Amino acid sequence: MSTPADIDRELLKSRLDEVEARIGAACERAGRERAEVTLIAVSKTHPIEAIEALAELGVSDFGESYVQEWQEKAGELEDSVRWHFIGGLQSNKARFVAGEVALIHSVDRKSLVKALARRTDEPVDVLLQVNISGEDSKGGVEPEALNDFYASVVARQELRVRGVMGMAPYAEDPEDARPYFRRLRELYEGLVAYAQHHAPQRAGELREISMGMSGDFEVAIEEGATLIRVGSALFGERNYDA
């Protein structure tokens, strides 16, 4: 893979080094191993060349939010990176991502579950999105409905529930996100206990808590995140006019 002149490889490396240092410090504070946390580089609106450069620097997981944009990038990069679909997914577009990405982070309604199950011959790995913020603008099942929703998903052998995903409300102070992340971890732990009792054969599939973004991922790690979704801290601000 080549890096064109208009991609500042040294700047990307500097940002990656800083993010890695922050991850390492957060893991140390939490008494966790660095290997317990997967960095997902959120590449939406950023060019193929920047993804290639970060991949050369050792980043293997990338997240996209729009089906068409992901398709275009995946077509060019083929199998050189591992893709996560992290945005809201319309049921009528489920066929494009089912079986084509490593993990879908945003499963939050039965119509989407049905669409995903109908479009794949192999088990699809998914996270159940939980609306921990209480904001109407964010997707996700209500916390009190999580266990019942999980039961409806694991009733389908075509889907494998790997864990949960959630987003805290935006705040200037990352500490403001802590109670939301703690809540998601508690919901995850409750879900594991529920699965062990009601679906013991599927409980071992639950492994992941996806939470934390550029501004608050250190707090998320301290509260148990296994997947963090980092965009601007790696790529810089998004250019929506590109």
C-alpha positions as a Markdown table, in Angstrom:
| # | Residue | x | y | z |
|---|---|---|---|---|
| 1 | Met | 0.0 | 0.0 | 0.0 |
| 2 | Ser | 1.3 | 3.4 | -0.9 |
| 3 | Thr | 0.8 | 6.7 | 0.9 |
| 4 | Pro | 0.2 | 9.7 | -1.4 |
| 5 | Ala | 2.0 | 13.0 | -0.7 |
| 6 | Asp | -1.2 | 14.7 | 0.5 |
| 7 | Ile | -1.5 | 12.3 | 3.5 |
| 8 | Asp | 0.8 | 13.4 | 6.3 |
| 9 | Arg | 2.0 | 10.0 | 7.5 |
| 10 | Glu | 4.1 | 11.5 | 10.3 |
| 11 | Leu | 1.1 | 13.4 | 11.7 |
| 12 | Leu | -1.0 | 10.2 | 11.6 |
| 13 | Lys | 1.8 | 8.3 | 13.4 |
| 14 | Ser | 2.0 | 11.0 | 16.0 |
| 15 | Arg | -1.7 | 10.9 | 16.6 |
| 16 | Leu | -1.7 | 7.1 | 16.8 |
| 17 | Asp | 1.2 | 7.2 | 19.3 |
| 18 | Glu | -0.7 | 9.6 | 21.4 |
| 19 | Val | -3.8 | 7.6 | 21.4 |
| 20 | Glu | -1.9 | 4.4 | 22.2 |
| 21 | Ala | -0.2 | 6.2 | 25.1 |
| 22 | Arg | -3.6 | 7.3 | 26.4 |
| 23 | Ile | -5.0 | 3.7 | 26.0 |
| 24 | Gly | -2.0 | 2.3 | 27.8 |
| 25 | Ala | -2.3 | 4.7 | 30.7 |
| 26 | Ala | -6.0 | 4.1 | 31.1 |
| 27 | Cys | -5.4 | 0.3 | 31.1 |
| 28 | Glu | -2.7 | 0.7 | 33.7 |
| 29 | Arg | -5.0 | 2.8 | 35.9 |
| 30 | Ala | -7.7 | 0.2 | 35.6 |
| 31 | Gly | -5.4 | -2.8 | 36.2 |
| 32 | Arg | -6.1 | -4.1 | 32.7 |
| 33 | Glu | -3.9 | -5.5 | 29.9 |
| 34 | Arg | -3.6 | -3.5 | 26.7 |
| 35 | Ala | -4.6 | -6.6 | 24.8 |
| 36 | Glu | -8.1 | -6.4 | 26.4 |
| 37 | Val | -9.0 | -3.3 | 24.4 |
| 38 | Thr | -9.4 | -3.1 | 20.6 |
| 39 | Leu | -8.9 | 0.2 | 18.9 |
| 40 | Ile | -11.4 | 0.8 | 16.1 |
| 41 | Ala | -10.4 | 3.7 | 13.9 |
| 42 | Val | -13.5 | 5.5 | 12.8 |
| 43 | Ser | -12.8 | 6.3 | 9.2 |
| 44 | Lys | -16.1 | 7.8 | 8.0 |
| 45 | Thr | -15.5 | 10.7 | 5.6 |
| 46 | His | -11.8 | 10.1 | 5.6 |
| 47 | Pro | -9.9 | 9.0 | 2.5 |
| 48 | Ile | -8.7 | 5.5 | 1.6 |
| 49 | Glu | -5.1 | 6.8 | 1.7 |
| 50 | Ala | -5.4 | 7.7 | 5.4 |
| 51 | Ile | -6.9 | 4.3 | 6.2 |
| 52 | Glu | -4.0 | 2.6 | 4.3 |
| 53 | Ala | -1.5 | 4.7 | 6.2 |
| 54 | Leu | -2.9 | 3.8 | 9.6 |
| 55 | Ala | -3.1 | 0.1 | 8.5 |
| 56 | Glu | 0.6 | 0.2 | 7.6 |
| 57 | Leu | 1.2 | 1.6 | 11.1 |
| 58 | Gly | -0.5 | -1.4 | 12.7 |
| 59 | Val | -4.2 | -0.5 | 13.0 |
| 60 | Ser | -6.3 | -3.4 | 11.9 |
| 61 | Asp | -9.9 | -2.5 | 12.8 |
| 62 | Phe | -11.8 | 0.3 | 11.1 |
| 63 | Gly | -15.4 | 1.6 | 11.6 |
| 64 | Glu | -17.8 | 3.0 | 9.1 |
| 65 | Ser | -21.3 | 4.4 | 9.6 |
| 66 | Tyr | -22.7 | 4.6 | 6.0 |
| 67 | Val | -23.3 | 1.5 | 3.8 |
| 68 | Gln | -22.4 | 3.1 | 0.5 |
| 69 | Glu | -19.2 | 4.7 | 1.9 |
| 70 | Trp | -18.2 | 1.4 | 3.5 |
| 71 | Gln | -18.8 | -0.5 | 0.2 |
| 72 | Glu | -16.6 | 1.9 | -1.7 |
| 73 | Lys | -13.8 | 1.7 | 0.7 |
| 74 | Ala | -14.1 | -2.1 | 1.2 |
| 75 | Gly | -14.0 | -2.6 | -2.5 |
| 76 | Glu | -10.7 | -0.8 | -2.8 |
| 77 | Leu | -9.0 | -2.2 | 0.3 |
| 78 | Glu | -10.4 | -5.8 | -0.1 |
| 79 | Asp | -9.3 | -7.9 | 2.8 |
| 80 | Ser | -6.5 | -5.8 | 4.2 |
| 81 | Val | -8.4 | -4.5 | 7.2 |
| 82 | Arg | -11.2 | -5.6 | 9.5 |
| 83 | Trp | -14.4 | -3.6 | 9.2 |
| 84 | His | -16.9 | -2.7 | 11.9 |
| 85 | Phe | -20.3 | -1.2 | 11.0 |
| 86 | Ile | -21.0 | 1.3 | 13.8 |
| 87 | Gly | -23.8 | 3.5 | 12.4 |
| 88 | Gly | -27.5 | 3.1 | 12.4 |
| 89 | Leu | -28.4 | 0.4 | 9.9 |
| 90 | Gln | -31.6 | 0.4 | 7.9 |
| 91 | Ser | -33.3 | -2.9 | 7.5 |
| 92 | Asn | -33.4 | -2.6 | 3.8 |
| 93 | Lys | -29.6 | -2.2 | 3.7 |
| 94 | Ala | -28.9 | -5.2 | 6.0 |
| 95 | Arg | -28.2 | -7.4 | 3.0 |
| 96 | Phe | -25.2 | -5.4 | 2.1 |
| 97 | Val | -23.4 | -5.8 | 5.4 |
| 98 | Ala | -24.6 | -9.2 | 6.7 |
| 99 | Gly | -21.7 | -11.6 | 6.6 |
| 100 | Glu | -19.4 | -8.9 | 5.1 |
| 101 | Val | -18.1 | -7.1 | 8.2 |
| 102 | Ala | -16.5 | -8.4 | 11.3 |
| 103 | Leu | -19.0 | -6.9 | 13.7 |
| 104 | Ile | -22.2 | -4.9 | 13.5 |
| 105 | His | -22.4 | -2.6 | 16.6 |
| 106 | Ser | -25.9 | -1.1 | 16.1 |
| 107 | Val | -28.6 | -3.9 | 16.3 |
| 108 | Asp | -31.5 | -2.4 | 18.2 |
| 109 | Arg | -34.8 | -3.6 | 16.8 |
| 110 | Lys | -36.5 | -6.8 | 15.7 |
| 111 | Ser | -37.0 | -5.7 | 12.1 |
| 112 | Leu | -33.3 | -5.4 | 11.7 |
| 113 | Val | -32.7 | -8.7 | 13.4 |
| 114 | Lys | -35.1 | -10.3 | 10.9 |
| 115 | Ala | -33.5 | -8.7 | 7.9 |
| 116 | Leu | -30.0 | -9.7 | 9.0 |
| 117 | Ala | -31.0 | -13.3 | 9.6 |
| 118 | Arg | -32.6 | -13.5 | 6.2 |
| 119 | Arg | -29.6 | -12.3 | 4.4 |
| 120 | Thr | -26.8 | -14.6 | 5.5 |
| 121 | Asp | -25.7 | -18.2 | 5.4 |
| 122 | Glu | -23.1 | -17.8 | 8.1 |
| 123 | Pro | -23.6 | -16.5 | 11.7 |
| 124 | Val | -23.5 | -12.7 | 11.8 |
| 125 | Asp | -21.6 | -11.2 | 14.8 |
| 126 | Val | -23.6 | -8.3 | 16.3 |
| 127 | Leu | -23.7 | -6.0 | 19.3 |
| 128 | Leu | -27.0 | -4.9 | 20.9 |
| 129 | Gln | -27.1 | -1.1 | 21.0 |
| 130 | Val | -28.5 | 0.2 | 24.3 |
| 131 | Asn | -29.7 | 3.8 | 24.7 |
| 132 | Ile | -27.9 | 4.6 | 27.9 |
| 133 | Ser | -28.1 | 8.3 | 27.4 |
| 134 | Gly | -31.9 | 8.5 | 27.2 |
| 135 | Glu | -31.6 | 10.9 | 24.2 |
| 136 | Asp | -34.1 | 10.5 | 21.4 |
| 137 | Ser | -31.4 | 11.3 | 18.9 |
| 138 | Lys | -29.5 | 8.1 | 19.7 |
| 139 | Gly | -30.6 | 4.7 | 18.7 |
| 140 | Gly | -30.7 | 1.6 | 21.0 |
| 141 | Val | -33.1 | -0.4 | 23.0 |
| 142 | Glu | -34.1 | 0.9 | 26.4 |
| 143 | Pro | -32.0 | -0.6 | 29.2 |
| 144 | Glu | -35.0 | -2.3 | 30.9 |
| 145 | Ala | -35.8 | -4.1 | 27.5 |
| 146 | Leu | -32.3 | -5.4 | 26.9 |
| 147 | Asn | -32.7 | -8.9 | 28.3 |
| 148 | Asp | -35.9 | -9.5 | 26.4 |
| 149 | Phe | -34.4 | -8.2 | 23.2 |
| 150 | Tyr | -31.4 | -10.4 | 23.7 |
| 151 | Ala | -33.7 | -13.4 | 24.0 |
| 152 | Ser | -35.4 | -12.6 | 20.8 |
| 153 | Val | -32.1 | -12.3 | 19.0 |
| 154 | Val | -30.5 | -15.5 | 20.2 |
| 155 | Ala | -33.6 | -17.3 | 19.2 |
| 156 | Arg | -32.2 | -17.0 | 15.7 |
| 157 | Gln | -29.1 | -19.2 | 15.1 |
| 158 | Glu | -28.1 | -16.8 | 12.2 |
| 159 | Leu | -27.0 | -14.1 | 14.7 |
| 160 | Arg | -24.3 | -14.3 | 17.4 |
| 161 | Val | -24.6 | -11.6 | 20.1 |
| 162 | Arg | -21.1 | -10.6 | 21.1 |
| 163 | Gly | -22.0 | -7.9 | 23.6 |
| 164 | Val | -23.4 | -4.4 | 23.9 |
| 165 | Met | -22.7 | -0.9 | 22.5 |
| 166 | Gly | -23.7 | 2.5 | 23.9 |
| 167 | Met | -23.0 | 6.2 | 23.7 |
| 168 | Ala | -22.8 | 8.7 | 26.5 |
| 169 | Pro | -24.2 | 12.2 | 25.9 |
| 170 | Tyr | -21.7 | 14.7 | 24.6 |
| 171 | Ala | -19.9 | 16.6 | 27.4 |
| 172 | Glu | -16.8 | 18.8 | 27.7 |
| 173 | Asp | -15.6 | 16.9 | 30.7 |
| 174 | Pro | -15.0 | 13.2 | 30.0 |
| 175 | Glu | -15.8 | 12.4 | 33.6 |
| 176 | Asp | -19.4 | 13.3 | 32.9 |
| 177 | Ala | -19.5 | 10.1 | 30.8 |
| 178 | Arg | -18.5 | 7.8 | 33.6 |
| 179 | Pro | -21.9 | 7.0 | 35.0 |
| 180 | Tyr | -23.2 | 6.2 | 31.6 |
| 181 | Phe | -20.3 | 3.8 | 30.8 |
| 182 | Arg | -20.6 | 2.3 | 34.2 |
| 183 | Arg | -24.3 | 1.7 | 33.6 |
| 184 | Leu | -23.6 | 0.0 | 30.3 |
| 185 | Arg | -21.0 | -2.3 | 32.0 |
| 186 | Glu | -23.6 | -3.2 | 34.6 |
| 187 | Leu | -26.2 | -3.9 | 31.9 |
| 188 | Tyr | -23.6 | -6.1 | 30.2 |
| 189 | Glu | -22.9 | -8.0 | 33.4 |
| 190 | Gly | -26.6 | -8.4 | 34.0 |
| 191 | Leu | -27.0 | -9.7 | 30.4 |
| 192 | Val | -24.3 | -12.3 | 30.9 |
| 193 | Ala | -26.0 | -13.5 | 34.0 |
| 194 | Tyr | -29.3 | -13.6 | 32.2 |
| 195 | Ala | -27.8 | -15.6 | 29.3 |
| 196 | Gln | -26.1 | -18.1 | 31.6 |
| 197 | His | -29.5 | -18.9 | 33.1 |
| 198 | His | -31.8 | -18.6 | 30.0 |
| 199 | Ala | -29.5 | -19.4 | 27.1 |
| 200 | Pro | -26.4 | -21.2 | 28.6 |
| 201 | Gln | -25.3 | -22.5 | 25.3 |
| 202 | Arg | -25.0 | -19.0 | 23.9 |
| 203 | Ala | -23.7 | -17.1 | 27.0 |
| 204 | Gly | -20.1 | -17.7 | 26.0 |
| 205 | Glu | -20.5 | -15.6 | 22.9 |
| 206 | Leu | -20.9 | -12.5 | 25.0 |
| 207 | Arg | -17.5 | -10.8 | 25.2 |
| 208 | Glu | -17.6 | -7.2 | 24.1 |
| 209 | Ile | -18.5 | -3.8 | 25.5 |
| 210 | Ser | -18.3 | -1.1 | 22.8 |
| 211 | Met | -18.1 | 2.4 | 24.3 |
| 212 | Gly | -15.9 | 5.4 | 24.3 |
| 213 | Met | -14.9 | 7.8 | 21.6 |
| 214 | Ser | -12.1 | 10.3 | 21.0 |
| 215 | Gly | -13.0 | 12.6 | 23.9 |
| 216 | Asp | -13.8 | 10.0 | 26.6 |
| 217 | Phe | -12.3 | 6.6 | 25.7 |
| 218 | Glu | -10.0 | 6.6 | 28.7 |
| 219 | Val | -13.0 | 6.8 | 31.1 |
| 220 | Ala | -14.6 | 4.0 | 29.0 |
| 221 | Ile | -11.6 | 1.8 | 29.4 |
| 222 | Glu | -11.5 | 2.4 | 33.1 |
| 223 | Glu | -15.2 | 1.3 | 33.2 |
| 224 | Gly | -14.6 | -1.9 | 31.2 |
| 225 | Ala | -14.7 | -1.1 | 27.5 |
| 226 | Thr | -13.3 | -3.8 | 25.2 |
| 227 | Leu | -13.9 | -1.9 | 22.0 |
| 228 | Ile | -13.3 | 1.9 | 21.6 |
| 229 | Arg | -14.4 | 3.9 | 18.6 |
| 230 | Val | -11.8 | 6.6 | 17.9 |
| 231 | Gly | -12.1 | 9.0 | 14.9 |
| 232 | Ser | -10.9 | 12.6 | 15.2 |
| 233 | Ala | -8.1 | 11.8 | 17.7 |
| 234 | Leu | -6.5 | 9.7 | 14.9 |
| 235 | Phe | -7.7 | 11.3 | 11.6 |
| 236 | Gly | -8.3 | 14.8 | 12.7 |
| 237 | Glu | -11.7 | 16.6 | 12.2 |
| 238 | Arg | -14.0 | 15.1 | 9.6 |
| 239 | Asn | -14.3 | 16.8 | 6.2 |
| 240 | Tyr | -18.0 | 16.5 | 5.3 |
| 241 | Asp | -17.4 | 18.4 | 2.0 |
| 242 | Ala | -14.9 | 15.9 | 0.7 |
